[in-house]
Amino acid sequence: MEKYYRMVINLYKEVLLINRVNPDRVLDAQREISNAITTAIITNEPTGELELLKSDIELGDVYKRQVL
């Protein structure tokens, strides 16, 4: 789980430091977290935290589009 938190934090750091995000990195993070959610569903594990992280990425992406 820590890996996914770090991934999201790094995306936000990139926005704050250089005011841009590589869209490929955003898509990779969304894909990786979506895969983790699917795996958690299959293995009957909780998905709440992963879903929150995924929504954090989506929220950041929407915010970035509004600012630009």
JOLIN-V767482 format. One record per residue. N is the residue number from 0. SS is DSSP state (A for helix, B for strand, O for the rest). PSI is psi in whole degrees, 0 to 359 (none if undefined). Layout:
BEGIN
[[N/SS/PSI] [N/SS/PSI]]
END
This chain:
BEGIN
[[0/O/322] [1/A/325] [2/A/318] [3/A/321] [4/A/315] [5/A/321] [6/A/314] [7/A/317] [8/A/318] [9/A/324] [10/A/315] [11/A/322] [12/A/319] [13/A/318] [14/A/316] [15/A/323] [16/A/317] [17/A/5] [18/O/30] [19/O/159] [20/O/139] [21/O/116] [22/A/332] [23/A/323] [24/A/322] [25/A/313] [26/A/320] [27/A/316] [28/A/316] [29/A/317] [30/A/315] [31/A/318] [32/A/322] [33/A/319] [34/A/321] [35/A/323] [36/A/315] [37/A/316] [38/A/318] [39/A/320] [40/A/315] [41/A/321] [42/O/9] [43/O/42] [44/O/160] [45/O/146] [46/O/358] [47/A/311] [48/A/320] [49/A/319] [50/A/324] [51/A/318] [52/A/318] [53/A/319] [54/A/329] [55/A/320] [56/A/316] [57/A/320] [58/A/316] [59/A/322] [60/A/317] [61/A/316] [62/A/315] [63/A/319] [64/A/323] [65/A/323] [66/A/320] [67/O/none]]
END
